[in-house]
Amino acid sequence: MDSENLTVEDYNNIPVYYCPHCLSLKIKMLNNYIDYCEDCGCTDIETAHIDEWKAMYRKRFGKDYI
């Protein structure tokens, strides 16, 4: 898919990678094969739809992500 032709809906349907322990979206790749959370160092990375992740964040922290 050509990134220049993505609609907002298309873009929002791309899964986000997040840390299930701290819900950070700051996921980095080490040596092209190990994903880890830059905030807490966890390597247990998961994916979700952005709306699903926002709901998890709101439930845990009691506010929307800014």
mmCIF file of the N, C-alpha and C atoms, coordinates in Angstrom:
data_MODEL
# 
_entry.id   MODEL 
# 
loop_
_atom_site.group_PDB 
_atom_site.id 
_atom_site.type_symbol 
_atom_site.label_atom_id 
_atom_site.label_alt_id 
_atom_site.label_comp_id 
_atom_site.label_asym_id 
_atom_site.label_entity_id 
_atom_site.label_seq_id 
_atom_site.pdbx_PDB_ins_code 
_atom_site.Cartn_x 
_atom_site.Cartn_y 
_atom_site.Cartn_z 
_atom_site.occupancy 
_atom_site.B_iso_or_equiv 
_atom_site.pdbx_formal_charge 
_atom_site.auth_seq_id 
_atom_site.auth_comp_id 
_atom_site.auth_asym_id 
_atom_site.auth_atom_id 
_atom_site.pdbx_PDB_model_num 
ATOM 1   N N  . MET A 1 1  ? 0.844  -1.182 0.000  1.00 0.00 ? 1  MET A N  1 
ATOM 2   C CA . MET A 1 1  ? 0.000  0.000  0.000  1.00 0.00 ? 1  MET A CA 1 
ATOM 3   C C  . MET A 1 1  ? 0.884  1.238  0.000  1.00 0.00 ? 1  MET A C  1 
ATOM 4   N N  . ASP A 1 2  ? 0.599  2.152  -0.867 1.00 0.00 ? 2  ASP A N  1 
ATOM 5   C CA . ASP A 1 2  ? 1.358  3.387  -1.000 1.00 0.00 ? 2  ASP A CA 1 
ATOM 6   C C  . ASP A 1 2  ? 0.997  4.326  0.143  1.00 0.00 ? 2  ASP A C  1 
ATOM 7   N N  . SER A 1 3  ? 1.970  4.688  0.971  1.00 0.00 ? 3  SER A N  1 
ATOM 8   C CA . SER A 1 3  ? 1.698  5.503  2.155  1.00 0.00 ? 3  SER A CA 1 
ATOM 9   C C  . SER A 1 3  ? 1.181  6.896  1.804  1.00 0.00 ? 3  SER A C  1 
ATOM 10  N N  . GLU A 1 4  ? 1.459  7.381  0.618  1.00 0.00 ? 4  GLU A N  1 
ATOM 11  C CA . GLU A 1 4  ? 0.976  8.704  0.224  1.00 0.00 ? 4  GLU A CA 1 
ATOM 12  C C  . GLU A 1 4  ? -0.524 8.698  -0.048 1.00 0.00 ? 4  GLU A C  1 
ATOM 13  N N  . ASN A 1 5  ? -1.097 7.539  -0.314 1.00 0.00 ? 5  ASN A N  1 
ATOM 14  C CA . ASN A 1 5  ? -2.513 7.442  -0.641 1.00 0.00 ? 5  ASN A CA 1 
ATOM 15  C C  . ASN A 1 5  ? -3.347 6.891  0.507  1.00 0.00 ? 5  ASN A C  1 
ATOM 16  N N  . LEU A 1 6  ? -2.790 6.793  1.709  1.00 0.00 ? 6  LEU A N  1 
ATOM 17  C CA . LEU A 1 6  ? -3.533 6.278  2.852  1.00 0.00 ? 6  LEU A CA 1 
ATOM 18  C C  . LEU A 1 6  ? -4.567 7.292  3.328  1.00 0.00 ? 6  LEU A C  1 
ATOM 19  N N  . THR A 1 7  ? -5.761 6.813  3.582  1.00 0.00 ? 7  THR A N  1 
ATOM 20  C CA . THR A 1 7  ? -6.766 7.649  4.224  1.00 0.00 ? 7  THR A CA 1 
ATOM 21  C C  . THR A 1 7  ? -6.553 7.552  5.735  1.00 0.00 ? 7  THR A C  1 
ATOM 22  N N  . VAL A 1 8  ? -7.213 8.402  6.491  1.00 0.00 ? 8  VAL A N  1 
ATOM 23  C CA . VAL A 1 8  ? -7.121 8.334  7.952  1.00 0.00 ? 8  VAL A CA 1 
ATOM 24  C C  . VAL A 1 8  ? -7.611 6.974  8.426  1.00 0.00 ? 8  VAL A C  1 
ATOM 25  N N  . GLU A 1 9  ? -8.677 6.484  7.826  1.00 0.00 ? 9  GLU A N  1 
ATOM 26  C CA . GLU A 1 9  ? -9.218 5.174  8.196  1.00 0.00 ? 9  GLU A CA 1 
ATOM 27  C C  . GLU A 1 9  ? -8.197 4.062  7.922  1.00 0.00 ? 9  GLU A C  1 
ATOM 28  N N  . ASP A 1 10 ? -7.562 4.110  6.748  1.00 0.00 ? 10 ASP A N  1 
ATOM 29  C CA . ASP A 1 10 ? -6.531 3.117  6.421  1.00 0.00 ? 10 ASP A CA 1 
ATOM 30  C C  . ASP A 1 10 ? -5.393 3.174  7.436  1.00 0.00 ? 10 ASP A C  1 
ATOM 31  N N  . TYR A 1 11 ? -4.942 4.385  7.733  1.00 0.00 ? 11 TYR A N  1 
ATOM 32  C CA . TYR A 1 11 ? -3.834 4.569  8.660  1.00 0.00 ? 11 TYR A CA 1 
ATOM 33  C C  . TYR A 1 11 ? -4.200 4.040  10.043 1.00 0.00 ? 11 TYR A C  1 
ATOM 34  N N  . ASN A 1 12 ? -5.413 4.333  10.508 1.00 0.00 ? 12 ASN A N  1 
ATOM 35  C CA . ASN A 1 12 ? -5.846 3.874  11.823 1.00 0.00 ? 12 ASN A CA 1 
ATOM 36  C C  . ASN A 1 12 ? -6.043 2.367  11.891 1.00 0.00 ? 12 ASN A C  1 
ATOM 37  N N  . ASN A 1 13 ? -6.170 1.719  10.757 1.00 0.00 ? 13 ASN A N  1 
ATOM 38  C CA . ASN A 1 13 ? -6.321 0.265  10.743 1.00 0.00 ? 13 ASN A CA 1 
ATOM 39  C C  . ASN A 1 13 ? -4.987 -0.477 10.750 1.00 0.00 ? 13 ASN A C  1 
ATOM 40  N N  . ILE A 1 14 ? -3.883 0.244  10.681 1.00 0.00 ? 14 ILE A N  1 
ATOM 41  C CA . ILE A 1 14 ? -2.572 -0.379 10.810 1.00 0.00 ? 14 ILE A CA 1 
ATOM 42  C C  . ILE A 1 14 ? -2.375 -0.693 12.290 1.00 0.00 ? 14 ILE A C  1 
ATOM 43  N N  . PRO A 1 15 ? -2.093 -1.941 12.646 1.00 0.00 ? 15 PRO A N  1 
ATOM 44  C CA . PRO A 1 15 ? -1.950 -2.287 14.067 1.00 0.00 ? 15 PRO A CA 1 
ATOM 45  C C  . PRO A 1 15 ? -0.816 -1.504 14.737 1.00 0.00 ? 15 PRO A C  1 
ATOM 46  N N  . VAL A 1 16 ? -1.036 -1.145 15.997 1.00 0.00 ? 16 VAL A N  1 
ATOM 47  C CA . VAL A 1 16 ? 0.013  -0.506 16.783 1.00 0.00 ? 16 VAL A CA 1 
ATOM 48  C C  . VAL A 1 16 ? 0.694  -1.576 17.631 1.00 0.00 ? 16 VAL A C  1 
ATOM 49  N N  . TYR A 1 17 ? 1.988  -1.415 17.825 1.00 0.00 ? 17 TYR A N  1 
ATOM 50  C CA . TYR A 1 17 ? 2.753  -2.292 18.699 1.00 0.00 ? 17 TYR A CA 1 
ATOM 51  C C  . TYR A 1 17 ? 2.852  -1.594 20.044 1.00 0.00 ? 17 TYR A C  1 
ATOM 52  N N  . TYR A 1 18 ? 2.556  -2.329 21.121 1.00 0.00 ? 18 TYR A N  1 
ATOM 53  C CA . TYR A 1 18 ? 2.565  -1.716 22.442 1.00 0.00 ? 18 TYR A CA 1 
ATOM 54  C C  . TYR A 1 18 ? 3.071  -2.708 23.488 1.00 0.00 ? 18 TYR A C  1 
ATOM 55  N N  . CYS A 1 19 ? 3.451  -2.160 24.617 1.00 0.00 ? 19 CYS A N  1 
ATOM 56  C CA . CYS A 1 19 ? 3.891  -2.972 25.747 1.00 0.00 ? 19 CYS A CA 1 
ATOM 57  C C  . CYS A 1 19 ? 2.674  -3.273 26.623 1.00 0.00 ? 19 CYS A C  1 
ATOM 58  N N  . PRO A 1 20 ? 2.348  -4.532 26.845 1.00 0.00 ? 20 PRO A N  1 
ATOM 59  C CA . PRO A 1 20 ? 1.180  -4.852 27.661 1.00 0.00 ? 20 PRO A CA 1 
ATOM 60  C C  . PRO A 1 20 ? 1.392  -4.554 29.155 1.00 0.00 ? 20 PRO A C  1 
ATOM 61  N N  . HIS A 1 21 ? 2.621  -4.339 29.560 1.00 0.00 ? 21 HIS A N  1 
ATOM 62  C CA . HIS A 1 21 ? 2.905  -4.065 30.972 1.00 0.00 ? 21 HIS A CA 1 
ATOM 63  C C  . HIS A 1 21 ? 2.709  -2.597 31.325 1.00 0.00 ? 21 HIS A C  1 
ATOM 64  N N  . CYS A 1 22 ? 3.185  -1.683 30.477 1.00 0.00 ? 22 CYS A N  1 
ATOM 65  C CA . CYS A 1 22 ? 3.060  -0.252 30.793 1.00 0.00 ? 22 CYS A CA 1 
ATOM 66  C C  . CYS A 1 22 ? 2.230  0.503  29.748 1.00 0.00 ? 22 CYS A C  1 
ATOM 67  N N  . LEU A 1 23 ? 1.800  -0.183 28.694 1.00 0.00 ? 23 LEU A N  1 
ATOM 68  C CA . LEU A 1 23 ? 0.999  0.363  27.590 1.00 0.00 ? 23 LEU A CA 1 
ATOM 69  C C  . LEU A 1 23 ? 1.726  1.403  26.750 1.00 0.00 ? 23 LEU A C  1 
ATOM 70  N N  . SER A 1 24 ? 3.036  1.442  26.837 1.00 0.00 ? 24 SER A N  1 
ATOM 71  C CA . SER A 1 24 ? 3.817  2.364  26.032 1.00 0.00 ? 24 SER A CA 1 
ATOM 72  C C  . SER A 1 24 ? 3.765  1.976  24.556 1.00 0.00 ? 24 SER A C  1 
ATOM 73  N N  . LEU A 1 25 ? 3.795  2.984  23.708 1.00 0.00 ? 25 LEU A N  1 
ATOM 74  C CA . LEU A 1 25 ? 3.901  2.761  22.265 1.00 0.00 ? 25 LEU A CA 1 
ATOM 75  C C  . LEU A 1 25 ? 5.341  2.921  21.788 1.00 0.00 ? 25 LEU A C  1 
ATOM 76  N N  . LYS A 1 26 ? 6.250  3.160  22.719 1.00 0.00 ? 26 LYS A N  1 
ATOM 77  C CA . LYS A 1 26 ? 7.668  3.355  22.375 1.00 0.00 ? 26 LYS A CA 1 
ATOM 78  C C  . LYS A 1 26 ? 8.352  1.996  22.242 1.00 0.00 ? 26 LYS A C  1 
ATOM 79  N N  . ILE A 1 27 ? 8.091  1.323  21.141 1.00 0.00 ? 27 ILE A N  1 
ATOM 80  C CA . ILE A 1 27 ? 8.650  0.002  20.892 1.00 0.00 ? 27 ILE A CA 1 
ATOM 81  C C  . ILE A 1 27 ? 9.818  0.149  19.925 1.00 0.00 ? 27 ILE A C  1 
ATOM 82  N N  . LYS A 1 28 ? 10.914 -0.429 20.285 1.00 0.00 ? 28 LYS A N  1 
ATOM 83  C CA . LYS A 1 28 ? 12.131 -0.382 19.472 1.00 0.00 ? 28 LYS A CA 1 
ATOM 84  C C  . LYS A 1 28 ? 12.529 -1.797 19.076 1.00 0.00 ? 28 LYS A C  1 
ATOM 85  N N  . MET A 1 29 ? 13.331 -1.891 18.023 1.00 0.00 ? 29 MET A N  1 
ATOM 86  C CA . MET A 1 29 ? 13.842 -3.183 17.586 1.00 0.00 ? 29 MET A CA 1 
ATOM 87  C C  . MET A 1 29 ? 15.348 -3.215 17.814 1.00 0.00 ? 29 MET A C  1 
ATOM 88  N N  . LEU A 1 30 ? 15.813 -4.280 18.426 1.00 0.00 ? 30 LEU A N  1 
ATOM 89  C CA . LEU A 1 30 ? 17.227 -4.463 18.708 1.00 0.00 ? 30 LEU A CA 1 
ATOM 90  C C  . LEU A 1 30 ? 17.785 -5.540 17.785 1.00 0.00 ? 30 LEU A C  1 
ATOM 91  N N  . ASN A 1 31 ? 18.816 -5.222 17.070 1.00 0.00 ? 31 ASN A N  1 
ATOM 92  C CA . ASN A 1 31 ? 19.483 -6.168 16.171 1.00 0.00 ? 31 ASN A CA 1 
ATOM 93  C C  . ASN A 1 31 ? 18.539 -6.836 15.176 1.00 0.00 ? 31 ASN A C  1 
ATOM 94  N N  . ASN A 1 32 ? 17.537 -6.117 14.729 1.00 0.00 ? 32 ASN A N  1 
ATOM 95  C CA . ASN A 1 32 ? 16.584 -6.587 13.721 1.00 0.00 ? 32 ASN A CA 1 
ATOM 96  C C  . ASN A 1 32 ? 15.794 -7.828 14.105 1.00 0.00 ? 32 ASN A C  1 
ATOM 97  N N  . TYR A 1 33 ? 15.761 -8.199 15.392 1.00 0.00 ? 33 TYR A N  1 
ATOM 98  C CA . TYR A 1 33 ? 14.946 -9.361 15.739 1.00 0.00 ? 33 TYR A CA 1 
ATOM 99  C C  . TYR A 1 33 ? 14.353 -9.350 17.138 1.00 0.00 ? 33 TYR A C  1 
ATOM 100 N N  . ILE A 1 34 ? 14.747 -8.455 17.989 1.00 0.00 ? 34 ILE A N  1 
ATOM 101 C CA . ILE A 1 34 ? 14.155 -8.398 19.329 1.00 0.00 ? 34 ILE A CA 1 
ATOM 102 C C  . ILE A 1 34 ? 13.464 -7.054 19.499 1.00 0.00 ? 34 ILE A C  1 
ATOM 103 N N  . ASP A 1 35 ? 12.138 -7.085 19.670 1.00 0.00 ? 35 ASP A N  1 
ATOM 104 C CA . ASP A 1 35 ? 11.384 -5.878 19.966 1.00 0.00 ? 35 ASP A CA 1 
ATOM 105 C C  . ASP A 1 35 ? 11.358 -5.696 21.478 1.00 0.00 ? 35 ASP A C  1 
ATOM 106 N N  . TYR A 1 36 ? 11.483 -4.450 21.934 1.00 0.00 ? 36 TYR A N  1 
ATOM 107 C CA . TYR A 1 36 ? 11.426 -4.177 23.363 1.00 0.00 ? 36 TYR A CA 1 
ATOM 108 C C  . TYR A 1 36 ? 10.814 -2.809 23.617 1.00 0.00 ? 36 TYR A C  1 
ATOM 109 N N  . CYS A 1 37 ? 10.285 -2.646 24.816 1.00 0.00 ? 37 CYS A N  1 
ATOM 110 C CA . CYS A 1 37 ? 9.694  -1.377 25.232 1.00 0.00 ? 37 CYS A CA 1 
ATOM 111 C C  . CYS A 1 37 ? 10.799 -0.443 25.699 1.00 0.00 ? 37 CYS A C  1 
ATOM 112 N N  . GLU A 1 38 ? 10.856 0.724  25.118 1.00 0.00 ? 38 GLU A N  1 
ATOM 113 C CA . GLU A 1 38 ? 11.870 1.703  25.485 1.00 0.00 ? 38 GLU A CA 1 
ATOM 114 C C  . GLU A 1 38 ? 11.641 2.249  26.900 1.00 0.00 ? 38 GLU A C  1 
ATOM 115 N N  . ASP A 1 39 ? 10.397 2.233  27.377 1.00 0.00 ? 39 ASP A N  1 
ATOM 116 C CA . ASP A 1 39 ? 10.099 2.769  28.701 1.00 0.00 ? 39 ASP A CA 1 
ATOM 117 C C  . ASP A 1 39 ? 10.434 1.798  29.832 1.00 0.00 ? 39 ASP A C  1 
ATOM 118 N N  . CYS A 1 40 ? 10.041 0.514  29.697 1.00 0.00 ? 40 CYS A N  1 
ATOM 119 C CA . CYS A 1 40 ? 10.239 -0.416 30.812 1.00 0.00 ? 40 CYS A CA 1 
ATOM 120 C C  . CYS A 1 40 ? 11.159 -1.587 30.485 1.00 0.00 ? 40 CYS A C  1 
ATOM 121 N N  . GLY A 1 41 ? 11.556 -1.725 29.217 1.00 0.00 ? 41 GLY A N  1 
ATOM 122 C CA . GLY A 1 41 ? 12.477 -2.781 28.828 1.00 0.00 ? 41 GLY A CA 1 
ATOM 123 C C  . GLY A 1 41 ? 11.835 -4.126 28.544 1.00 0.00 ? 41 GLY A C  1 
ATOM 124 N N  . CYS A 1 42 ? 10.527 -4.224 28.679 1.00 0.00 ? 42 CYS A N  1 
ATOM 125 C CA . CYS A 1 42 ? 9.814  -5.486 28.453 1.00 0.00 ? 42 CYS A CA 1 
ATOM 126 C C  . CYS A 1 42 ? 9.968  -5.940 26.998 1.00 0.00 ? 42 CYS A C  1 
ATOM 127 N N  . THR A 1 43 ? 10.091 -7.236 26.792 1.00 0.00 ? 43 THR A N  1 
ATOM 128 C CA . THR A 1 43 ? 10.165 -7.779 25.434 1.00 0.00 ? 43 THR A CA 1 
ATOM 129 C C  . THR A 1 43 ? 8.871  -8.498 25.044 1.00 0.00 ? 43 THR A C  1 
ATOM 130 N N  . ASP A 1 44 ? 7.864  -8.424 25.889 1.00 0.00 ? 44 ASP A N  1 
ATOM 131 C CA . ASP A 1 44 ? 6.561  -9.051 25.640 1.00 0.00 ? 44 ASP A CA 1 
ATOM 132 C C  . ASP A 1 44 ? 5.678  -8.043 24.914 1.00 0.00 ? 44 ASP A C  1 
ATOM 133 N N  . ILE A 1 45 ? 5.896  -7.868 23.619 1.00 0.00 ? 45 ILE A N  1 
ATOM 134 C CA . ILE A 1 45 ? 5.221  -6.844 22.824 1.00 0.00 ? 45 ILE A CA 1 
ATOM 135 C C  . ILE A 1 45 ? 3.979  -7.442 22.154 1.00 0.00 ? 45 ILE A C  1 
ATOM 136 N N  . GLU A 1 46 ? 2.902  -6.660 22.120 1.00 0.00 ? 46 GLU A N  1 
ATOM 137 C CA . GLU A 1 46 ? 1.662  -7.102 21.492 1.00 0.00 ? 46 GLU A CA 1 
ATOM 138 C C  . GLU A 1 46 ? 1.205  -6.076 20.465 1.00 0.00 ? 46 GLU A C  1 
ATOM 139 N N  . THR A 1 47 ? 0.192  -6.441 19.683 1.00 0.00 ? 47 THR A N  1 
ATOM 140 C CA . THR A 1 47 ? -0.386 -5.520 18.700 1.00 0.00 ? 47 THR A CA 1 
ATOM 141 C C  . THR A 1 47 ? -1.881 -5.384 18.959 1.00 0.00 ? 47 THR A C  1 
ATOM 142 N N  . ALA A 1 48 ? -2.422 -4.240 18.532 1.00 0.00 ? 48 ALA A N  1 
ATOM 143 C CA . ALA A 1 48 ? -3.858 -3.990 18.664 1.00 0.00 ? 48 ALA A CA 1 
ATOM 144 C C  . ALA A 1 48 ? -4.252 -2.883 17.702 1.00 0.00 ? 48 ALA A C  1 
ATOM 145 N N  . HIS A 1 49 ? -5.531 -2.767 17.460 1.00 0.00 ? 49 HIS A N  1 
ATOM 146 C CA . HIS A 1 49 ? -6.067 -1.629 16.716 1.00 0.00 ? 49 HIS A CA 1 
ATOM 147 C C  . HIS A 1 49 ? -5.911 -0.408 17.614 1.00 0.00 ? 49 HIS A C  1 
ATOM 148 N N  . ILE A 1 50 ? -5.670 0.740  17.053 1.00 0.00 ? 50 ILE A N  1 
ATOM 149 C CA . ILE A 1 50 ? -5.432 1.947  17.848 1.00 0.00 ? 50 ILE A CA 1 
ATOM 150 C C  . ILE A 1 50 ? -6.587 2.245  18.796 1.00 0.00 ? 50 ILE A C  1 
ATOM 151 N N  . ASP A 1 51 ? -7.820 2.016  18.368 1.00 0.00 ? 51 ASP A N  1 
ATOM 152 C CA . ASP A 1 51 ? -8.968 2.269  19.245 1.00 0.00 ? 51 ASP A CA 1 
ATOM 153 C C  . ASP A 1 51 ? -8.988 1.300  20.425 1.00 0.00 ? 51 ASP A C  1 
ATOM 154 N N  . GLU A 1 52 ? -8.597 0.063  20.183 1.00 0.00 ? 52 GLU A N  1 
ATOM 155 C CA . GLU A 1 52 ? -8.512 -0.930 21.251 1.00 0.00 ? 52 GLU A CA 1 
ATOM 156 C C  . GLU A 1 52 ? -7.432 -0.519 22.261 1.00 0.00 ? 52 GLU A C  1 
ATOM 157 N N  . TRP A 1 53 ? -6.281 -0.057 21.759 1.00 0.00 ? 53 TRP A N  1 
ATOM 158 C CA . TRP A 1 53 ? -5.208 0.383  22.649 1.00 0.00 ? 53 TRP A CA 1 
ATOM 159 C C  . TRP A 1 53 ? -5.653 1.607  23.466 1.00 0.00 ? 53 TRP A C  1 
ATOM 160 N N  . LYS A 1 54 ? -6.329 2.560  22.819 1.00 0.00 ? 54 LYS A N  1 
ATOM 161 C CA . LYS A 1 54 ? -6.815 3.750  23.529 1.00 0.00 ? 54 LYS A CA 1 
ATOM 162 C C  . LYS A 1 54 ? -7.770 3.374  24.656 1.00 0.00 ? 54 LYS A C  1 
ATOM 163 N N  . ALA A 1 55 ? -8.628 2.380  24.423 1.00 0.00 ? 55 ALA A N  1 
ATOM 164 C CA . ALA A 1 55 ? -9.562 1.919  25.453 1.00 0.00 ? 55 ALA A CA 1 
ATOM 165 C C  . ALA A 1 55 ? -8.805 1.281  26.623 1.00 0.00 ? 55 ALA A C  1 
ATOM 166 N N  . MET A 1 56 ? -7.765 0.500  26.327 1.00 0.00 ? 56 MET A N  1 
ATOM 167 C CA . MET A 1 56 ? -6.943 -0.094 27.395 1.00 0.00 ? 56 MET A CA 1 
ATOM 168 C C  . MET A 1 56 ? -6.262 0.998  28.209 1.00 0.00 ? 56 MET A C  1 
ATOM 169 N N  . TYR A 1 57 ? -5.748 2.013  27.530 1.00 0.00 ? 57 TYR A N  1 
ATOM 170 C CA . TYR A 1 57 ? -5.067 3.112  28.199 1.00 0.00 ? 57 TYR A CA 1 
ATOM 171 C C  . TYR A 1 57 ? -6.040 3.865  29.109 1.00 0.00 ? 57 TYR A C  1 
ATOM 172 N N  . ARG A 1 58 ? -7.218 4.160  28.581 1.00 0.00 ? 58 ARG A N  1 
ATOM 173 C CA . ARG A 1 58 ? -8.236 4.881  29.353 1.00 0.00 ? 58 ARG A CA 1 
ATOM 174 C C  . ARG A 1 58 ? -8.656 4.078  30.585 1.00 0.00 ? 58 ARG A C  1 
ATOM 175 N N  . LYS A 1 59 ? -8.818 2.778  30.409 1.00 0.00 ? 59 LYS A N  1 
ATOM 176 C CA . LYS A 1 59 ? -9.226 1.916  31.530 1.00 0.00 ? 59 LYS A CA 1 
ATOM 177 C C  . LYS A 1 59 ? -8.145 1.888  32.618 1.00 0.00 ? 59 LYS A C  1 
ATOM 178 N N  . ARG A 1 60 ? -6.882 1.786  32.235 1.00 0.00 ? 60 ARG A N  1 
ATOM 179 C CA . ARG A 1 60 ? -5.807 1.696  33.209 1.00 0.00 ? 60 ARG A CA 1 
ATOM 180 C C  . ARG A 1 60 ? -5.489 3.024  33.884 1.00 0.00 ? 60 ARG A C  1 
ATOM 181 N N  . PHE A 1 61 ? -5.451 4.095  33.115 1.00 0.00 ? 61 PHE A N  1 
ATOM 182 C CA . PHE A 1 61 ? -4.994 5.374  33.650 1.00 0.00 ? 61 PHE A CA 1 
ATOM 183 C C  . PHE A 1 61 ? -6.122 6.385  33.931 1.00 0.00 ? 61 PHE A C  1 
ATOM 184 N N  . GLY A 1 62 ? -7.356 6.037  33.548 1.00 0.00 ? 62 GLY A N  1 
ATOM 185 C CA . GLY A 1 62 ? -8.493 6.889  33.851 1.00 0.00 ? 62 GLY A CA 1 
ATOM 186 C C  . GLY A 1 62 ? -8.583 8.165  33.046 1.00 0.00 ? 62 GLY A C  1 
ATOM 187 N N  . LYS A 1 63 ? -7.826 8.233  31.951 1.00 0.00 ? 63 LYS A N  1 
ATOM 188 C CA . LYS A 1 63 ? -7.857 9.412  31.073 1.00 0.00 ? 63 LYS A CA 1 
ATOM 189 C C  . LYS A 1 63 ? -7.402 8.996  29.687 1.00 0.00 ? 63 LYS A C  1 
ATOM 190 N N  . ASP A 1 64 ? -7.705 9.855  28.715 1.00 0.00 ? 64 ASP A N  1 
ATOM 191 C CA . ASP A 1 64 ? -7.265 9.578  27.345 1.00 0.00 ? 64 ASP A CA 1 
ATOM 192 C C  . ASP A 1 64 ? -5.795 9.894  27.190 1.00 0.00 ? 64 ASP A C  1 
ATOM 193 N N  . TYR A 1 65 ? -5.153 9.180  26.291 1.00 0.00 ? 65 TYR A N  1 
ATOM 194 C CA . TYR A 1 65 ? -3.759 9.449  25.973 1.00 0.00 ? 65 TYR A CA 1 
ATOM 195 C C  . TYR A 1 65 ? -3.680 10.780 25.253 1.00 0.00 ? 65 TYR A C  1 
ATOM 196 N N  . ILE A 1 66 ? -2.719 11.600 25.629 1.00 0.00 ? 66 ILE A N  1 
ATOM 197 C CA . ILE A 1 66 ? -2.567 12.919 25.002 1.00 0.00 ? 66 ILE A CA 1 
ATOM 198 C C  . ILE A 1 66 ? -1.330 12.918 24.126 1.00 0.00 ? 66 ILE A C  1 
# 
